[in-house]
Amino acid sequence: MNTLTIENLTHTYRDGQKDVTVLKGVNGQFEEGKIYAIVGESGSGKTTLISLISALDKIQSGDIKFNSESINKIKPSKFRLKKVSIVFQSYNLIKYMTARENVEIALDFNGKSKKEKERAYSILENVGITRDEADRLVQKLSGGQQQRVAIARAIASDAPIIVADEPTGNLDEQTEENILNIFENISKQGKIVILVTHSKKVAQIANAQICKMKDGVLV
């Protein structure tokens, strides 16, 4: 079973003339096949925590382990490439490419073979994007459709960990529900799903734990 373990994680940043400790000895464990929600007020340390979990930021003190092996030993660049995929609130799609091309880039495809295209279409169809929509420029798609493309891109790499930062923050209620159903299906495929959110509705789909960041500690 894949596990992600956080051990005594502490992180400080410089704010003007003073040091601010945003994480104060954070501990936790996440297991495959489960959905975790991380909630908390702005400035509580949620963004810093997921940046470290995703190897986007350097660990200052403590450790993060995947299957008991430190991500520093795995090497952060390799961990970020092979073990974790991120769904950003702002989508972070390449606007001048189609939905299918955005997924193909995540798969390191050049899009020239029929097999490559079919796999990209299939991944997009699994999150509710039709072939017609897959061939449109992403800037021509709605916010909900773009979020689905972002999720498709995240799961295309087969990374065992999916981290989503406010994945439904810009979406209407019906689209939010559809997106949450997708995350539930992703977790059933044996992935570790970590959702960072302000939404009570999003947090409620967590079938493992709702973890609250408060004063730099994960409760």
WOHUGI-V635333 format. One record per residue. N is the residue number from 1. RES is the residue in one letter. PHI is phi in radians with two decimals (NA if undefined). Layout:
N & RES & PHI
N & RES & PHI
This chain:
1 & M & NA
2 & N & -1.28
3 & T & -2.37
4 & L & -2.10
5 & T & -2.11
6 & I & -1.87
7 & E & -2.17
8 & N & 0.84
9 & L & -1.40
10 & T & -2.18
11 & H & -2.54
12 & T & -2.22
13 & Y & -2.27
14 & R & -1.58
15 & D & -2.14
16 & G & 1.16
17 & Q & -1.70
18 & K & -2.31
19 & D & -1.61
20 & V & -2.06
21 & T & -1.57
22 & V & -1.61
23 & L & -2.11
24 & K & -2.19
25 & G & 1.22
26 & V & -1.36
27 & N & -2.25
28 & G & 3.07
29 & Q & -2.44
30 & F & -2.18
31 & E & -2.09
32 & E & -1.12
33 & G & 1.40
34 & K & -2.25
35 & I & -1.92
36 & Y & -2.05
37 & A & -2.02
38 & I & -1.91
39 & V & -2.09
40 & G & 2.65
41 & E & -1.24
42 & S & -1.02
43 & G & 1.51
44 & S & -1.40
45 & G & 1.96
46 & K & -1.06
47 & T & -1.13
48 & T & -1.08
49 & L & -1.08
50 & I & -1.26
51 & S & -1.13
52 & L & -1.30
53 & I & -1.04
54 & S & -1.54
55 & A & 1.07
56 & L & -1.52
57 & D & -2.29
58 & K & -1.50
59 & I & -1.21
60 & Q & -1.60
61 & S & -2.61
62 & G & 1.66
63 & D & -2.70
64 & I & -2.21
65 & K & -2.14
66 & F & -1.94
67 & N & 0.90
68 & S & 1.24
69 & E & -1.93
70 & S & -1.03
71 & I & -1.19
72 & N & -1.21
73 & K & -1.28
74 & I & -1.11
75 & K & 1.59
76 & P & -0.92
77 & S & -1.12
78 & K & -1.23
79 & F & -1.05
80 & R & -1.11
81 & L & -1.38
82 & K & -1.86
83 & K & -1.89
84 & V & -2.39
85 & S & -2.17
86 & I & -2.04
87 & V & -1.89
88 & F & -1.53
89 & Q & -1.07
90 & S & -1.56
91 & Y & 1.30
92 & N & 0.99
93 & L & -1.56
94 & I & -1.51
95 & K & -1.12
96 & Y & -1.51
97 & M & -1.97
98 & T & -1.35
99 & A & -1.03
100 & R & -1.09
101 & E & -1.15
102 & N & -1.10
103 & V & -1.24
104 & E & -1.09
105 & I & -1.11
106 & A & -1.10
107 & L & -1.53
108 & D & 1.04
109 & F & -1.64
110 & N & -1.75
111 & G & 1.29
112 & K & -1.52
113 & S & -1.67
114 & K & -1.11
115 & K & -1.09
116 & E & -1.11
117 & K & -1.11
118 & E & -1.12
119 & R & -1.16
120 & A & -1.12
121 & Y & -1.02
122 & S & -1.10
123 & I & -1.10
124 & L & -1.16
125 & E & -1.10
126 & N & -1.16
127 & V & -1.90
128 & G & 1.58
129 & I & -1.79
130 & T & -1.27
131 & R & -1.11
132 & D & -1.09
133 & E & -1.16
134 & A & -1.11
135 & D & -1.64
136 & R & -1.59
137 & L & -1.06
138 & V & -1.09
139 & Q & -1.21
140 & K & -1.62
141 & L & -1.67
142 & S & -1.25
143 & G & -1.04
144 & G & -1.12
145 & Q & -1.17
146 & Q & -1.12
147 & Q & -1.15
148 & R & -1.10
149 & V & -1.10
150 & A & -1.08
151 & I & -1.18
152 & A & -1.04
153 & R & -1.09
154 & A & -1.17
155 & I & -1.50
156 & A & -1.15
157 & S & -1.39
158 & D & 1.15
159 & A & -1.09
160 & P & -1.32
161 & I & -2.11
162 & I & -2.02
163 & V & -2.00
164 & A & -2.14
165 & D & -1.72
166 & E & 0.82
167 & P & -1.16
168 & T & -2.13
169 & G & -1.07
170 & N & -1.87
171 & L & -1.97
172 & D & -1.31
173 & E & -1.08
174 & Q & -1.18
175 & T & -1.15
176 & E & -1.01
177 & E & -1.10
178 & N & -1.11
179 & I & -1.13
180 & L & -1.13
181 & N & -1.07
182 & I & -1.11
183 & F & -1.11
184 & E & -1.09
185 & N & -1.15
186 & I & -1.08
187 & S & -1.11
188 & K & -1.20
189 & Q & -1.47
190 & G & 1.60
191 & K & -1.72
192 & I & -1.50
193 & V & -2.01
194 & I & -2.10
195 & L & -1.90
196 & V & -1.81
197 & T & -2.70
198 & H & -1.77
199 & S & -1.48
200 & K & -1.13
201 & K & -1.13
202 & V & -1.13
203 & A & -1.06
204 & Q & -1.19
205 & I & -1.44
206 & A & -1.08
207 & N & -1.69
208 & A & -2.00
209 & Q & -2.61
210 & I & -1.84
211 & C & -1.82
212 & K & -1.84
213 & M & -1.50
214 & K & -2.56
215 & D & 0.94
216 & G & 1.38
217 & V & -2.15
218 & L & -1.61
219 & V & -1.80
